[in-house]
Amino acid sequence: MNRLEQSLRRWAGETQRADVLLSRRRILLIFLLIRYTGAKLNDVLILHPFQDIDFKHHTVLLGRTGKKNSRPLREVQIPEAISKEIRSLLDDPAFRKYLGSLFKVDPGHVRRKFYERALDCGFPPAMGSPESIRKSRAVELMQSNMPLSVVQKILGHSTLNMTASYVDFSDIDMEQVAKHFIDRESYRKTTARNSFFGKISSLEKGDIQAKVEMVTLSGDKVTTIITNESLSRLGLKTGSLITAEVKAPWVILQKSDREPESTAENLFRFVLSFSFLP
């Protein structure tokens, strides 16, 4: 994805002709919107870039169809840096005049330019398709430990399985979850391999330490002990959205269906999904 993006950026600037430059910038803008929202090509081509992008909150409004009884519109969070770049493009008077109010571009033309950039990177053309870019964005978000249910909402998917995962998490909660992971993707780095994201369900504050219990989007409970100073510094309270991160060496495995006799607060039952062979 990064190589494809860099190829498009170089290509967009490799011309001295004003009309060609504006045309290539339009393709770059379409790419950035698909790449960072996970939207379908048609969703991007019918949005109104001057009305459907909120540069204050760094969100893009997707889902316009012009049909009655269509799905509700959805807001998708994008990185602040990308939001600023898009605004800079749209603030260019020449680009604004060229673009008009809508993209007004043949989808086939967009696909051809994406295919060309994929070939430029040494990839098969299909890897540069809008569908591949959309799927790659979903993989990126899941690799950054964004909950699958939030990724599904960002992509505009609707399944019965999603309903159960939304219990006790409002639409506002889900928007905050998406913003949290988008921001963390841009700025935060960690070596922790295991991340649990959820909402604080209870707090028990003692003289020195506090017991914090959270419930993840999948319904699991995670408990931790922190100092009262940390509790105050982080501004935690019941209902706050937080992430619990655990380094891999701190995880203890037990091959048994029975709950172990131990003082460990956090116990999870899983099926081994892979193994390391000597």
C-alpha positions, 0 to 999 in steps of 0.5 A, a space after each residue: 500500500 505504501 509503495 503504491 501510494 508513493 508511486 502515485 505521488 511521484 506520478 502526480 508531480 511528474 508533469 509540467 502541463 497544468 491540465 495534466 497536473 490537475 487531472 493526476 491530482 484528481 486521481 491521487 485524491 481519489 486514491 487517498 480517499 479509498 486508501 484511508 477510508 476503505 470506501 468503494 470506488 463508486 462511493 468516492 466518485 459520488 461524494 461531494 468533496 467540498 461538503 462530505 469531508 469534515 476537516 475539523 474532525 477529520 472525517 469523510 461522509 460516505 454512503 450517498 446513493 440518491 435512492 430512497 430507503 438506502 442505508 444510513 450515511 456513515 462517517 469514517 475517520 481519516 488520519 489528520 495528516 491526510 485530512 490536511 493534505 486533502 484540504 490543501 489540494 481542495 483549497 487550490 483555486 485551480 484545482 477547485 475550478 477544475 474539479 467543480 462540485 463532483 469528481 466527474 470521472 470515468 471509473 474505468 479511467 481511474 482503474 487504468 491509472 491504478 493498474 499502471 501504478 501497480 505495474 510501476 511497483 512491480 505488482 500484478 495490475 489486480 493488486 492496484 484495483 480499488 477492491 484490493 486497496 479497500 481490502 488492504 485497508 481493512 487488513 491494515 486496521 486489523 493488524 493494528 488491533 482495531 476490533 473486527 466489528 469496528 472495521 466492518 462498520 468503517 467498510 459499511 458491511 452489515 451482518 447479523 454477527 455484527 449486532 451482538 458485538 455492538 451490545 453495550 457500545 453505542 454509535 458514539 463509542 464506535 466512532 471514538 474507537 475508530 478515532 483512537 485506532 486511526 490516531 494510534 496508527 499514525 503516532 503510537 508505537 508499541 512492542 506489545 503483541 496482545 492488545 485488548 480494547 474495551 470500555 471500563 465497567 468498574 473501578 475500585 479505588 483503594 488507598 494507593 492502588 485502583 482495580 480497573 475492570 474493562 469489557 472488550 467488544 467481544 464481551 471478555 473481561 480484563 482486569 488490571 491494577 494501577 496506582 491512583 496517580 496513574 488513574 488520575 493522570 489518565 483521567 479514567 472513569 467508568 465508561 471510558 474507552 481504554 486499551 490493555 496491552 500485554 507483552 507476549 512473555 507475560 502470557 502463560 499458556 496451559 494445555 487444559 480445558 479446566 480452569 487452573 487453580 491460580 491467582 491470575 485475574 485474567 483467564 481466557 480460553 482459546 484454540 491454538 491457531 498456529 505453532 512454531 516448528 523447530 
